Amino acid sequence: VLGMATLNYNGTSHSFFILLGIPGLEDQHTWISLPFFISYLVAVLGNSLLVFIVITERSLHEPMYLFLCMLAVADLILSTTTVPKALAIFWFHAGEISLDGCLTQIFFIHATFIAESGILLAMAFDRYVAICDPLRYTAVLSHAVILRVGLAVVLRSFSVILPDVFLVKRLPFCHSNVLPHTYCEHMAVAKFACADIRVNVWYGLSVLLSTVVLDALLILVSYILILNAVFHLPSRGARQKALSTCGSHLGVISMFYLPGIFTIITQRFGHHVPLHTHILLANICMLAPPMLNPIIYGVKTKQIRERVVSTFHSGTMLSLCD
């Protein structure tokens, strides 16, 4: 692989890269692939089932569940963009990826990540209106408004990430084209360019601050207002019900932001942390939310739990009749 990777080391820009997988743990790739495969299987089955249930069950055509359906679609895109390639590296040593393939991965990974952040903000607003202004809930969050929010989330993520792709595409790559990673990530690829990447660095930082960080701050503000409203509710039962509906959302938010924050901290301050640890943490950011989101909502949300049970029960009955 290394010999193949150095073929283009002659000053011309590379047209392909070699993804190594988890550097330093190549002999463990087969074992590492097992949690990747299981996580991906759970993510695909869980999120597909969630989308199917929300679409087919008319009683779930409410704002909270429609936003959850959007999140499930985003989770399917995010995991499918990264995990199959990682498994190909682990199982078949198929690490080669074209520059265009790399740019496609960069676009879908970052665009989907920003879209998920926007959907979580929309879900926080949904909970805020439901608890703080329940009488106007159906008027504020009509199906037309939800559709516009969904379109705004997609347009925002696409418009801020498209320049990212062109900023990478303009770079000449004349250093080694061996990437110590399981997928193409903007700055991981840009670091291998033989040109000034300050524009990439500053643009990437401005996108992060104006989207994911801003969303996180707005979610924090909305939950401060929500908790303030909850603790002023007259009855204990009403308080428990309100906190219960927020619990699953807070769990999903934690799964989305905490691994990312931990990864950023280790990259910034963990200079003595081995490279394979950084790569594993980056993969956890891609694996954990898509796998755990449908489980968290399936366990915490009564309507979804009941619909899942009835779907499997009717399927079992049909197979027995056959």
QUINORFEN-V683703 format. One record per residue. N is the residue number from 1. RES is the residue in three letters. D_LAST is the distance of its C-alpha to the last C-alpha in whole Angstrom. Layout:
BEGIN
n=N res=RES d_last=D_LAST
n=N res=RES d_last=D_LAST
END
This chain:
BEGIN
n=1 res=VAL d_last=52
n=2 res=LEU d_last=56
n=3 res=GLY d_last=57
n=4 res=MET d_last=55
n=5 res=ALA d_last=56
n=6 res=THR d_last=59
n=7 res=LEU d_last=60
n=8 res=ASN d_last=60
n=9 res=TYR d_last=63
n=10 res=ASN d_last=66
n=11 res=GLY d_last=66
n=12 res=THR d_last=64
n=13 res=SER d_last=61
n=14 res=HIS d_last=57
n=15 res=SER d_last=54
n=16 res=PHE d_last=52
n=17 res=PHE d_last=51
n=18 res=ILE d_last=50
n=19 res=LEU d_last=48
n=20 res=LEU d_last=48
n=21 res=GLY d_last=46
n=22 res=ILE d_last=47
n=23 res=PRO d_last=51
n=24 res=GLY d_last=52
n=25 res=LEU d_last=49
n=26 res=GLU d_last=48
n=27 res=ASP d_last=47
n=28 res=GLN d_last=45
n=29 res=HIS d_last=42
n=30 res=THR d_last=40
n=31 res=TRP d_last=39
n=32 res=ILE d_last=40
n=33 res=SER d_last=37
n=34 res=LEU d_last=35
n=35 res=PRO d_last=35
n=36 res=PHE d_last=35
n=37 res=PHE d_last=32
n=38 res=ILE d_last=30
n=39 res=SER d_last=32
n=40 res=TYR d_last=31
n=41 res=LEU d_last=27
n=42 res=VAL d_last=28
n=43 res=ALA d_last=30
n=44 res=VAL d_last=27
n=45 res=LEU d_last=24
n=46 res=GLY d_last=26
n=47 res=ASN d_last=28
n=48 res=SER d_last=25
n=49 res=LEU d_last=23
n=50 res=LEU d_last=26
n=51 res=VAL d_last=27
n=52 res=PHE d_last=24
n=53 res=ILE d_last=24
n=54 res=VAL d_last=27
n=55 res=ILE d_last=27
n=56 res=THR d_last=24
n=57 res=GLU d_last=25
n=58 res=ARG d_last=28
n=59 res=SER d_last=30
n=60 res=LEU d_last=30
n=61 res=HIS d_last=32
n=62 res=GLU d_last=35
n=63 res=PRO d_last=38
n=64 res=MET d_last=37
n=65 res=TYR d_last=33
n=66 res=LEU d_last=34
n=67 res=PHE d_last=37
n=68 res=LEU d_last=34
n=69 res=CYS d_last=32
n=70 res=MET d_last=35
n=71 res=LEU d_last=36
n=72 res=ALA d_last=32
n=73 res=VAL d_last=33
n=74 res=ALA d_last=36
n=75 res=ASP d_last=35
n=76 res=LEU d_last=32
n=77 res=ILE d_last=35
n=78 res=LEU d_last=38
n=79 res=SER d_last=35
n=80 res=THR d_last=34
n=81 res=THR d_last=38
n=82 res=THR d_last=39
n=83 res=VAL d_last=36
n=84 res=PRO d_last=35
n=85 res=LYS d_last=39
n=86 res=ALA d_last=40
n=87 res=LEU d_last=37
n=88 res=ALA d_last=38
n=89 res=ILE d_last=42
n=90 res=PHE d_last=40
n=91 res=TRP d_last=38
n=92 res=PHE d_last=40
n=93 res=HIS d_last=43
n=94 res=ALA d_last=43
n=95 res=GLY d_last=45
n=96 res=GLU d_last=47
n=97 res=ILE d_last=46
n=98 res=SER d_last=48
n=99 res=LEU d_last=51
n=100 res=ASP d_last=49
n=101 res=GLY d_last=45
n=102 res=CYS d_last=47
n=103 res=LEU d_last=49
n=104 res=THR d_last=45
n=105 res=GLN d_last=44
n=106 res=ILE d_last=47
n=107 res=PHE d_last=46
n=108 res=PHE d_last=43
n=109 res=ILE d_last=43
n=110 res=HIS d_last=46
n=111 res=ALA d_last=45
n=112 res=THR d_last=42
n=113 res=PHE d_last=43
n=114 res=ILE d_last=46
n=115 res=ALA d_last=43
n=116 res=GLU d_last=41
n=117 res=SER d_last=45
n=118 res=GLY d_last=45
n=119 res=ILE d_last=42
n=120 res=LEU d_last=43
n=121 res=LEU d_last=46
n=122 res=ALA d_last=44
n=123 res=MET d_last=42
n=124 res=ALA d_last=45
n=125 res=PHE d_last=47
n=126 res=ASP d_last=44
n=127 res=ARG d_last=44
n=128 res=TYR d_last=48
n=129 res=VAL d_last=48
n=130 res=ALA d_last=45
n=131 res=ILE d_last=47
n=132 res=CYS d_last=51
n=133 res=ASP d_last=50
n=134 res=PRO d_last=47
n=135 res=LEU d_last=49
n=136 res=ARG d_last=49
n=137 res=TYR d_last=45
n=138 res=THR d_last=44
n=139 res=ALA d_last=47
n=140 res=VAL d_last=47
n=141 res=LEU d_last=44
n=142 res=SER d_last=43
n=143 res=HIS d_last=40
n=144 res=ALA d_last=43
n=145 res=VAL d_last=44
n=146 res=ILE d_last=41
n=147 res=LEU d_last=41
n=148 res=ARG d_last=45
n=149 res=VAL d_last=44
n=150 res=GLY d_last=41
n=151 res=LEU d_last=44
n=152 res=ALA d_last=47
n=153 res=VAL d_last=45
n=154 res=VAL d_last=44
n=155 res=LEU d_last=47
n=156 res=ARG d_last=49
n=157 res=SER d_last=47
n=158 res=PHE d_last=47
n=159 res=SER d_last=51
n=160 res=VAL d_last=52
n=161 res=ILE d_last=50
n=162 res=LEU d_last=51
n=163 res=PRO d_last=55
n=164 res=ASP d_last=54
n=165 res=VAL d_last=52
n=166 res=PHE d_last=55
n=167 res=LEU d_last=58
n=168 res=VAL d_last=56
n=169 res=LYS d_last=56
n=170 res=ARG d_last=60
n=171 res=LEU d_last=60
n=172 res=PRO d_last=62
n=173 res=PHE d_last=60
n=174 res=CYS d_last=62
n=175 res=HIS d_last=62
n=176 res=SER d_last=59
n=177 res=ASN d_last=56
n=178 res=VAL d_last=54
n=179 res=LEU d_last=52
n=180 res=PRO d_last=51
n=181 res=HIS d_last=48
n=182 res=THR d_last=44
n=183 res=TYR d_last=45
n=184 res=CYS d_last=47
n=185 res=GLU d_last=49
n=186 res=HIS d_last=52
n=187 res=MET d_last=55
n=188 res=ALA d_last=54
n=189 res=VAL d_last=54
n=190 res=ALA d_last=57
n=191 res=LYS d_last=59
n=192 res=PHE d_last=59
n=193 res=ALA d_last=61
n=194 res=CYS d_last=64
n=195 res=ALA d_last=65
n=196 res=ASP d_last=66
n=197 res=ILE d_last=63
n=198 res=ARG d_last=64
n=199 res=VAL d_last=63
n=200 res=ASN d_last=59
n=201 res=VAL d_last=60
n=202 res=TRP d_last=62
n=203 res=TYR d_last=59
n=204 res=GLY d_last=56
n=205 res=LEU d_last=58
n=206 res=SER d_last=59
n=207 res=VAL d_last=55
n=208 res=LEU d_last=54
n=209 res=LEU d_last=56
n=210 res=SER d_last=56
n=211 res=THR d_last=52
n=212 res=VAL d_last=50
n=213 res=VAL d_last=53
n=214 res=LEU d_last=54
n=215 res=ASP d_last=51
n=216 res=ALA d_last=51
n=217 res=LEU d_last=54
n=218 res=LEU d_last=53
n=219 res=ILE d_last=50
n=220 res=LEU d_last=52
n=221 res=VAL d_last=54
n=222 res=SER d_last=51
n=223 res=TYR d_last=50
n=224 res=ILE d_last=54
n=225 res=LEU d_last=54
n=226 res=ILE d_last=51
n=227 res=LEU d_last=52
n=228 res=ASN d_last=55
n=229 res=ALA d_last=53
n=230 res=VAL d_last=51
n=231 res=PHE d_last=54
n=232 res=HIS d_last=55
n=233 res=LEU d_last=53
n=234 res=PRO d_last=54
n=235 res=SER d_last=51
n=236 res=ARG d_last=50
n=237 res=GLY d_last=46
n=238 res=ALA d_last=46
n=239 res=ARG d_last=48
n=240 res=GLN d_last=45
n=241 res=LYS d_last=42
n=242 res=ALA d_last=44
n=243 res=LEU d_last=44
n=244 res=SER d_last=41
n=245 res=THR d_last=40
n=246 res=CYS d_last=42
n=247 res=GLY d_last=41
n=248 res=SER d_last=38
n=249 res=HIS d_last=40
n=250 res=LEU d_last=43
n=251 res=GLY d_last=41
n=252 res=VAL d_last=39
n=253 res=ILE d_last=43
n=254 res=SER d_last=44
n=255 res=MET d_last=42
n=256 res=PHE d_last=43
n=257 res=TYR d_last=46
n=258 res=LEU d_last=47
n=259 res=PRO d_last=46
n=260 res=GLY d_last=48
n=261 res=ILE d_last=51
n=262 res=PHE d_last=51
n=263 res=THR d_last=51
n=264 res=ILE d_last=54
n=265 res=ILE d_last=56
n=266 res=THR d_last=55
n=267 res=GLN d_last=56
n=268 res=ARG d_last=59
n=269 res=PHE d_last=61
n=270 res=GLY d_last=59
n=271 res=HIS d_last=61
n=272 res=HIS d_last=61
n=273 res=VAL d_last=57
n=274 res=PRO d_last=55
n=275 res=LEU d_last=54
n=276 res=HIS d_last=51
n=277 res=THR d_last=50
n=278 res=HIS d_last=51
n=279 res=ILE d_last=48
n=280 res=LEU d_last=46
n=281 res=LEU d_last=47
n=282 res=ALA d_last=46
n=283 res=ASN d_last=43
n=284 res=ILE d_last=42
n=285 res=CYS d_last=43
n=286 res=MET d_last=40
n=287 res=LEU d_last=37
n=288 res=ALA d_last=38
n=289 res=PRO d_last=37
n=290 res=PRO d_last=34
n=291 res=MET d_last=33
n=292 res=LEU d_last=34
n=293 res=ASN d_last=34
n=294 res=PRO d_last=30
n=295 res=ILE d_last=30
n=296 res=ILE d_last=34
n=297 res=TYR d_last=32
n=298 res=GLY d_last=29
n=299 res=VAL d_last=31
n=300 res=LYS d_last=34
n=301 res=THR d_last=32
n=302 res=LYS d_last=30
n=303 res=GLN d_last=29
n=304 res=ILE d_last=27
n=305 res=ARG d_last=26
n=306 res=GLU d_last=24
n=307 res=ARG d_last=23
n=308 res=VAL d_last=21
n=309 res=VAL d_last=20
n=310 res=SER d_last=18
n=311 res=THR d_last=17
n=312 res=PHE d_last=15
n=313 res=HIS d_last=14
n=314 res=SER d_last=12
n=315 res=GLY d_last=11
n=316 res=THR d_last=10
n=317 res=MET d_last=9
n=318 res=LEU d_last=6
n=319 res=SER d_last=5
n=320 res=LEU d_last=5
n=321 res=CYS d_last=4
n=322 res=ASP d_last=0
END
